[in-house]
Structures are given as structure tokens and as C-alpha cells.
Amino acid sequence: MLGDLVRLRAMEPSDAEALWRWNHDPQVMRWMQDNHPQSLAQVTRWLGEERTRNEYGDVLLGVEVQADDKLIGLVRLHGAEPELGIAELDIYLGEKNYWGKGYATDAVRTVCRYGFDKMRLHKITLTVVPENEAAWRAYRKVGFVQEGRLREVFRRDGRWYDQYTMGLLAGELIDA
Ligand SMILES: CC(C)(COP(=O)(O)OP(=O)(O)OC[C@H]1O[C@@H](n2cnc3c(N)ncnc32)[C@H](O)[C@@H]1OP(=O)(O)O)[C@@H](O)C(=O)NCCC(=O)NCCS
């Protein structure tokens, strides 16, 4: 699906090297809940064979820049149940030289539009560490509002951080 700047598309097994590299970059993972390290072979297997196809409860999409077709990150809507119509959003852009150019804002807006229009979600939620200013600014810009504050739930470099919970209702999405 197309935004103004990015294209969102299904992930391919050949994306494994990029995903593996981003997951091992401390700057990219600074505010992300990271898993234990995985080998390139494990990430390749996960993308190619183990992961089930995109479905209502878990939609994982690569973020490509329209101008040069470069894969720069991914977005995910997960945890949705038809009875509730609420999904959680994650985004990370692993190619750091593409930061600060509006790609995250456009990718978040585009996947939210997909969630509301195609999946008929009622609400999209997320959590973010407030120190991650670029992320919460992008979320605010497309209409997410802060709904709560979880005290000391994220640990990094020997310190605990709070997280904001944010939410966006169908009809609240702000267009570019
Ligand atoms: C956070 C992240 C998604 C932002 O992506 P991005 O493409 O650089 O964001 P955008 O260019 O759309 O910018 C969003 C807003 O943040 C601002 N911003 C960008 N970089 C910033 C920085 N380093 N510090 C403060 N604000 C910054 C932009 O100016 C913009 O705000 P504005 O429109 O009000 O001026 C990206 O840096 C990333 O993936 N980081 C690693 C993973 C991560 O932290 N994911 C989010 C977890 S909740």
C-alpha cells in the first residue's frame, strides 16, 4: 500500500540480512524491547518458513522508500481480535541515514489507514518511552493521544524508564 513517501509491502525471505543487521544495531534498538540475539540463519528461517502469513491478528509490513525502492524498516499491527477491533502498532526504521525525513510519520499514517479502512479496526494502541522524542512526535502528528503512563517498565543501561500508552480511534487519524 502507498503513502506519500513510502510503500508498505509483505516481507520477503531476502529481507533477512537487513532485519538481522538492524536488530544488532544498538542505536536502532535503543528504545526497543529487544530479544536475545539471533543468528542470520535463524532470522532467515523465521522470515521464510516459521512465520505464518499476514492475517488479521498479525500484519507485518516492510517500509520501502518510493523514490529509490530501498527497504528501510518495518511496521506491524498485532494482537487484534475480531471481537474487540483493537490492534497494537510497532515501527522501527533500521536504516539510520533515512531518519528525520518524515518516513516514519508517513509509514505510521499509512498502516493506520490500512487498519481502519481495510481491517475495520476501532482503535490502534502503542507504547513509547517519552525520551524517544522522534517516535512520540511522529505518533502525535498522526493523531495519537497519550492515555496513560506506565511507571518503570522499560530497562536500559541499568536504568528504568516509564512508558506512555497512546491510542488512536477510528476517525481521529490526521491526514498529511
Ligand atoms: C523513531 C523513528 C521511528 C522515527 O523515524 P523518522 O523517520 O526519523 O521520523 P520522522 O522523520 O517522521 O520524524 C518524526 C518527528 O520527530 C522529529 N525528529 C526526528 N528525529 C528527531 C530526533 N533525533 N530528535 C527529536 N526529534 C526528532 C521530526 O522533526 C518529526 O517531528 P516534526 O514533524 O514535529 O518536526 C526512527 O528513528 C526509528 O525507527 N528509531 C528506532 C526504533 C524506534 O525507536 N522505534 C519506535 C519505538 S516506540
PDBQT file of the ligand as one rigid body, heavy atoms in Angstrom, charges set to zero:
ROOT
HETATM    1  C1  LIG A 201      11.643   6.736  15.939  1.00  0.00    +0.000 C 
HETATM    2  C2  LIG A 201      11.675   6.599  14.428  1.00  0.00    +0.000 C 
HETATM    3  C3  LIG A 201      10.560   5.630  14.009  1.00  0.00    +0.000 C 
HETATM    4  C4  LIG A 201      11.439   7.983  13.810  1.00  0.00    +0.000 C 
HETATM    5  O1  LIG A 201      11.552   7.856  12.398  1.00  0.00    +0.000 OA
HETATM    6  P1  LIG A 201      11.821   9.109  11.449  1.00  0.00    +0.000 P 
HETATM    7  O2  LIG A 201      11.554   8.706  10.055  1.00  0.00    +0.000 OA
HETATM    8  O3  LIG A 201      13.156   9.669  11.757  1.00  0.00    +0.000 OA
HETATM    9  O4  LIG A 201      10.680  10.124  11.944  1.00  0.00    +0.000 OA
HETATM   10  P2  LIG A 201      10.133  11.359  11.130  1.00  0.00    +0.000 P 
HETATM   11  O5  LIG A 201      11.180  11.849  10.176  1.00  0.00    +0.000 OA
HETATM   12  O6  LIG A 201       8.792  11.014  10.588  1.00  0.00    +0.000 OA
HETATM   13  O7  LIG A 201      10.011  12.470  12.276  1.00  0.00    +0.000 OA
HETATM   14  C5  LIG A 201       9.015  12.435  13.267  1.00  0.00    +0.000 C 
HETATM   15  C6  LIG A 201       9.142  13.671  14.150  1.00  0.00    +0.000 C 
HETATM   16  O8  LIG A 201      10.288  13.543  15.011  1.00  0.00    +0.000 OA
HETATM   17  C7  LIG A 201      11.176  14.638  14.816  1.00  0.00    +0.000 C 
HETATM   18  N1  LIG A 201      12.521  14.087  14.938  1.00  0.00    +0.000 N 
HETATM   19  C8  LIG A 201      13.203  13.352  14.032  1.00  0.00    +0.000 A 
HETATM   20  N2  LIG A 201      14.383  12.972  14.554  1.00  0.00    +0.000 NA
HETATM   21  C9  LIG A 201      14.439  13.501  15.796  1.00  0.00    +0.000 A 
HETATM   22  C10 LIG A 201      15.403  13.456  16.843  1.00  0.00    +0.000 A 
HETATM   23  N3  LIG A 201      16.552  12.784  16.704  1.00  0.00    +0.000 N 
HETATM   24  N4  LIG A 201      15.128  14.100  17.999  1.00  0.00    +0.000 NA
HETATM   25  C11 LIG A 201      13.958  14.761  18.154  1.00  0.00    +0.000 A 
HETATM   26  N5  LIG A 201      13.000  14.816  17.214  1.00  0.00    +0.000 NA
HETATM   27  C12 LIG A 201      13.254  14.215  16.045  1.00  0.00    +0.000 A 
HETATM   28  C13 LIG A 201      10.852  15.167  13.437  1.00  0.00    +0.000 C 
HETATM   29  O9  LIG A 201      11.239  16.516  13.319  1.00  0.00    +0.000 OA
HETATM   30  C14 LIG A 201       9.358  14.966  13.386  1.00  0.00    +0.000 C 
HETATM   31  O10 LIG A 201       8.698  15.924  14.162  1.00  0.00    +0.000 OA
HETATM   32  P3  LIG A 201       8.035  17.234  13.497  1.00  0.00    +0.000 P 
HETATM   33  O11 LIG A 201       7.303  16.753  12.278  1.00  0.00    +0.000 OA
HETATM   34  O12 LIG A 201       7.150  17.732  14.582  1.00  0.00    +0.000 OA
HETATM   35  O13 LIG A 201       9.155  18.120  13.132  1.00  0.00    +0.000 OA
HETATM   36  C15 LIG A 201      13.042   6.069  13.940  1.00  0.00    +0.000 C 
HETATM   37  O14 LIG A 201      14.038   6.922  14.399  1.00  0.00    +0.000 OA
HETATM   38  C16 LIG A 201      13.329   4.663  14.434  1.00  0.00    +0.000 C 
HETATM   39  O15 LIG A 201      12.851   3.720  13.859  1.00  0.00    +0.000 OA
HETATM   40  N6  LIG A 201      14.105   4.519  15.523  1.00  0.00    +0.000 N 
HETATM   41  C17 LIG A 201      14.499   3.242  16.055  1.00  0.00    +0.000 C 
HETATM   42  C18 LIG A 201      13.352   2.356  16.535  1.00  0.00    +0.000 C 
HETATM   43  C19 LIG A 201      12.352   3.055  17.424  1.00  0.00    +0.000 C 
HETATM   44  O16 LIG A 201      12.721   3.770  18.337  1.00  0.00    +0.000 OA
HETATM   45  N7  LIG A 201      11.067   2.800  17.148  1.00  0.00    +0.000 N 
HETATM   46  C20 LIG A 201       9.958   3.360  17.911  1.00  0.00    +0.000 C 
HETATM   47  C21 LIG A 201       9.727   2.575  19.150  1.00  0.00    +0.000 C 
HETATM   48  S1  LIG A 201       8.315   3.195  20.033  1.00  0.00    +0.000 SA
ENDROOT
TORSDOF 0
